[in-house]
Amino acid sequence: MGFWYNKSTTKLDGMEEVGDIAACGAGTVSKRVFPDGRIERCDTVKDLDQYISRIGEMIERKRKLFGQENA
């Protein structure tokens, strides 16, 4: 029961756009909600071969979204 509740809460947070989402993998979309209410998204390519060949670019885009450019 607890697992389902947590999963539902996470899904609602994503739908209500009240929290950050760090998604990993081909075809995913990460989202950052800033304190001023601004929302930015970062998607990845859907094609798995493209995702693998461009993994460095995908990682850098996520770092930039979440403010870790120098990590």
BELBELBEL-V883839 format. One record per residue. RES is the residue in three letters. SS is DSSP state (2 for helix, 1 for strand, 0 for the rest). Layout:
BEGIN
res=RES ss=SS
res=RES ss=SS
END
This chain:
BEGIN
res=MET ss=0
res=GLY ss=2
res=PHE ss=2
res=TRP ss=2
res=TYR ss=2
res=ASN ss=2
res=LYS ss=2
res=SER ss=2
res=THR ss=2
res=THR ss=2
res=LYS ss=2
res=LEU ss=2
res=ASP ss=2
res=GLY ss=2
res=MET ss=2
res=GLU ss=2
res=GLU ss=0
res=VAL ss=0
res=GLY ss=0
res=ASP ss=0
res=ILE ss=1
res=ALA ss=0
res=ALA ss=0
res=CYS ss=0
res=GLY ss=0
res=ALA ss=0
res=GLY ss=0
res=THR ss=0
res=VAL ss=1
res=SER ss=1
res=LYS ss=1
res=ARG ss=1
res=VAL ss=1
res=PHE ss=0
res=PRO ss=0
res=ASP ss=0
res=GLY ss=0
res=ARG ss=0
res=ILE ss=1
res=GLU ss=1
res=ARG ss=1
res=CYS ss=1
res=ASP ss=1
res=THR ss=0
res=VAL ss=0
res=LYS ss=0
res=ASP ss=0
res=LEU ss=2
res=ASP ss=2
res=GLN ss=2
res=TYR ss=2
res=ILE ss=2
res=SER ss=2
res=ARG ss=0
res=ILE ss=2
res=GLY ss=2
res=GLU ss=2
res=MET ss=2
res=ILE ss=2
res=GLU ss=2
res=ARG ss=2
res=LYS ss=2
res=ARG ss=2
res=LYS ss=2
res=LEU ss=2
res=PHE ss=0
res=GLY ss=0
res=GLN ss=0
res=GLU ss=0
res=ASN ss=0
res=ALA ss=0
END
